[in-house]
């Protein structure tokens, strides 16, 4: 049963990723329809803006009614909004439809309680990594299919995305079964009888995980949104060739999330790997800025490396948030988590489009490098033992040994 839940979770995440974040691969098609780079940046950000506005509400709904109701309802409405976008006249009406598609499809991003309830802690990060790998898989499918479907305009790719969302909604309705609840880390540490309902936000640890995770999406969405533009307008590639290359990179990014999850389960840590990924991503963005400024051919392999590495920490942060919050708060906590991530990811395309237009690729990439480096500084490594105690009922042996050595 748990593997069926994971499979349905991957299907819903793949469909959601393609519709919410895959529009970047339609930028050349939008440009061919007469839109500027700044206008297309706004359109690409519209689904993410919709996500930001509704994520916490979807999370609260998942805590109350379960993910079966939330996923099937939200994804179904998102599919209908994408059908409306296909028939929209004018940029404003198209932007509204895309924002509505994101707002309703946000239900898939507030999920995650299925993994928390159906998998034990020693296998949970890998399971969450498998589930979160659906996002780069979705982007890979978008890169491979949307530019080809958009040869005669954007109507065909929007219809394709709508069909995927409706199919995912049907699968969630038929197959999803909600698990029994688990306590939060805050509940495990509090002695009161009603501690299972205690807020995990009474200290700064969860907020710091949210903040670090949000900062890490900036380089990820910089690459996701502007890799195609960089290769086509900066390096002279065709949109189809660049799309095929980036599809392969996104497939590797999906594998990187599995690798990060396996690494996390083997080491018993979610946040230490997350900090290492943040540092590597920041240094990689600096290298990309230098290569772009020098006009070096190394810019392309560095870009592909970042497409893989920058996406690898998502499952780690989601697992850390779900474990620290517990299933009573997991929907809301994941909603807050993804709201912060999507607030920055929504701002990234239009802001970076302006920056690239004004200063070029290299200076813009250099500024983006500061975000993951700051994220590395604020990852709360000390919060991890509390989550381990909450989910296993015992302290991590490595942590206990280290404390004994220091004493």
N, C-alpha and C positions, 0 to 999 in steps of 0.2 A: 504493500500500500504506500509506504513512504517514497519508493522510487516512482510510483505513479504520480504522487503529489509533486515530486521534483520535476518530472517530465512536463506536467501541466504548467508548473511555475515557469519553466524555461520557455514554453510556447507563448505564454502570455507576455513574458518579458521581451521575447524576440519581436513580437508584433508591436508592443509598445515602444520599443527602442527604434524600430524602423519608422514609425509615424512621428515620434516626438523629436528624434535627433537625426534621422536620415535625410531630412529636407535639405541639408547642406549639399547633398549630391545632385540637387536640382538647381543649384545656383546658376550654372551655365544656361540651363533652359529658361530660367526666369530672366536672365540677362538677354537672351535671344528674343524674349517677349517685350523688351524695351525697358526693363527695370534697371536701376543703377545698383552698384555694389552695396551702397548704404541701404537702399530699399530692400534688396534681397536679404541683407543681414537682419533687418527687422522681421521679415517674414519667417526666416529660419528660427528666430527667437520666439515667435508667437506661441507655438505649442508649449515651450518651456515657461513662458509667462503664465499661461493657463494652469500648468502644473503647480507653480508656486502658490497660486491663489487658492487651491483646493486641497493640497496634500494633507494638511493637518486634519481637515474635516474628514477626508477619506480614512485617515489613520484611526480617528476616533470611531468612525463607523465600523471599521474592521475589528476594533476591540469589543464593540457592543454586539455586532451581528455576525461576525466571522467573515472570512475571506471569500467564501463561495458566493455570498450575496453581493459583496462589494466588487469583486472582480467581474462577475457576469454582468452586473448592472453598468459599471463604469465603462468597460470595454465595448459593450453594445452601444451605448450612447456615443462613444468616441467614433465608432464606425459610421454611425449616422451623420455625425458632424463632418467627417471626411467626405462622405457622399455629397453633402451640401457644399463643401469647399470646391468640389469638382464643377459645380454649376454656378459658382459665385462670379459676379460681374464687378470688376474693379478691384484695386489693391486693398481698399479698406474692408470690403465685405469678405475678401479672401483671408485677410488677417484675422477678422473676427471668427470665421469658421475654424481656422487653424488653432486659435486660442481656445475655442470651445472644445476642440478635439483633444488638446492637451489637458484642459481642466477636467474632463470626464475620464480620459485615459490615465490620469494620475493615480487612479485606484491601484494600478499594478505596482507603482513605486512605493505605495504605503504598505504593501504586503511584506511578508517575511516571517510571519508568525508560523506558517506551515513548516518552515525549516527548523525554527526554534522548538516546535512541539514534536516533530516526527523524527528528529535526529539527536543522538547523544552528543555531549560536548566534544568528545575526542574525534568525532567525524563531522562536526557541524560546520567548521570553516571550509572544508572541502565541499560539502554540500552547498553552502552559501556561495562558494566560488563557482561551482557548476551552474547554479541558478543565475548568478550575476554575469557569468560568461555569455549569457543570452544577449546582453547589451551589445558587446562588440560583434557577436554573431549577427545580430540584427543590423548593425552598421555595415558589416561585411556584405550581407545580402542586399542592403540598400545600395552600397557602392557598386555591386555587380549587376543590379537589375534596374535601378531608377534612371541612370543616364541613358540606358538603352531604350527603356519604355518612353522616355521623354523626347525621343527623336522628332515626334510630331506634335509636341506640346506637353503640358503638365497634366492634362486630363487623365491619360492612361495610368500614370504612376499613382495619382490620387485615388483612382478607382481600385487599383491593386492594394494600396494600403488600407482602404476601407474594408475590402473583403477579408484581409488578414485579421483586422480587429474584430470583425463579426464572428469569424471562425474561432478566434481565441475566447471570445465571450461564451460561445456555445460549449467549448471544451471545459471551461471553468464551471459552468452551470451543471454539466453532466458528471464530471469526475471529482471535483474538489470536495474533500471532507476535512472539516476543521478538527485539530487535535485538542487534547485536554490541556488546561492552562498550567504554566510553570511560574514559580515565584520570581520576584526581582531581586537584584543584589541588595537594594535598599531594604527590602522586606526581610531578607535573611539576617541582616545586621541589626534590625530593630526588634525589641522584645515585645512590643505591644501586640495584642491579639489580632488587630486589624492591619498589621504591618504589611500584609500582602498587597494592600492597596496604597501603601505609602509612595509618595512621589520620589522617583530616582533623581529629581532635579534639585534636591536639597543641598548638594554641593556642586563644585564646578567641574567635576570630571566629565560628566556626560556632555556638558556645554563645550568643553575643550575638544572632545572627539568630534562633535558637530562642526566646530569651527575649522579644525584641521581638515576634515573631509571636504568641507565647502571650498577651502583654498586649493585643494588638490584637483578639483574639477576644472579650474581655470586652464592649466596646461593641457589637460585632456581634451577640453572643448576647443582650445586653440588649434590643436592638431586636427581634431575631427572636422571642424568647420572650414579651416583654411588650408589644409594639406592639398586638397584638389585645386584650390585657387593658386596656391604657391607653385604647384607643378605645371598648371596650364598657363598662367599669366607670367610666372616668374622663371619657368624653365622651358616653356614652349611645348609641353606635352599636349596631346589631344585629351579631351574629357574622358573618352572611353578607355584609353590606355591608362590614364591616371586612376580611373575608377577601378579597373581590374587590379592594379598594383595595390591600391589602398584596401581593396577587398581582402587580398592576401594578408595584409598587415593586420586588419581587424580580426581575421581568423586566428592569427598568432596571438593577438591581444586576448582573445577568448581563452586560449591555452594558458596564457600568463596568469589569468585569474584562477584557473585550476591549480597551477603551480604554486601560487601564493597561498591558496587554501590548504594544500597539502603541506607546505612549509609551516604554516601556522599550526596545524594540528599536530605535526611532529614535534615542534618546539614548545607547544602549549601556550603560545603567545599570539595575540592578534595585533598588538600595538607596536611591538618592536619591529616586525616586518614592515608595518605601515610607515614607521619613521625612516627605515632604510630606503624604501621605495620613494619617499618624498625627497630625500637627499639626492638620490640618483636622478630623479626627474628634474630637479632644479639644475644640477650640473649639466644634464643633457640639453636643457633649454638654452643654457649659456653657450654650449658648444654649437648648437644650431644657429644662434645669433651670430657667432663668429664666422661660421661657414657661409651663412647668407651674406654677411657684409663683405666677405672676401670673394664672393662669387664662386666658391669652391664646389666641385662635384661631390664632395663629402656631405653636403647638405641633404642630399636625398637619402643615403643610408641612415644618417642621424635622425632625420624626420621619421623614417620607418621604425627605428629603434624606439623613439619616443611614443609612436602610436601604440606600441606594444607595452612598454613599461608604464606609461602614464595611466593606463587603464587597469593596472593590476591590483590596485589597493582597494577598489570599491567593495569587493566581497569581505575584505578584512574589517573595514569600518562598519559595514552593516552587521556583521556578526558580533563585533564588540558592542554596538549599540543595543542589539536585540538581547544579548546576554546580560548586559548591565541593567537594562530596563525590566526584563522579565515579560512574560506574555500578557500580564494585566496592563502593562504600559507599552508594549512593543509597537502596537499600531501607531499610537501617538508619537512615540519616540522616533520611529522610522519616518513618520510623516514630517516631524520637525527636522530630522536629519536630511531628508530629501528636499524639503523646502529650502533649506540653506544652500544645498548643492545646486538646486535648480535656479535659485535667485542669481547666483553668480554665473551659472551656465547660460541663463537667459541674457544677462548683461554682456557676456563675452563676445558674441558675434557682432552686435552693432557697435560696441565701444572699440573693439579691435579693428573692425572695418574702418572706422574713422582714423584710428591710430596708424594703420597700414597706409591708408590714403594720404595721410599728412606726413609721416616720417619714414615709411617703408617697412619691409619685413624685419630686418635685422634689429633695429631699436625696439620694435614691438615685442619680438621674441625675448630680448634681454629683460624687458620689464616683467614679462610673464614669468621669468625664471625666479623672481623674488617670492612668488606665491607659494610654491612647494617648499622653499627653504624656510619660510616663516612657519608653514604647517609642521615641518619637522621639529621646530622648537617648542610647539605647544601641544604635541601629542602627550597625553597624560599617562606615562608608563606606570605610575604608582596606582592607577585605578584598576589595573588588571587583577591583582590578587583578590579584590572584593568580588569581581565577577566570577572568578574561579571558585571561590567558596560558595557563592550563591548557586552555581550550576552543578557542583559536584558534592557539596557538603563537606569539603575538606580543602585545606590550603594546598597550593602547588608545592610539591616537594622541593623543587629547585629554589623557590622563594624562601621557604623555611630554612633550607640549608645555608643560603646566603646570609640570612638574618643571624643564624646561629654563629656563623664564621665571624661576622662583624662584632657580635657581642663577646 
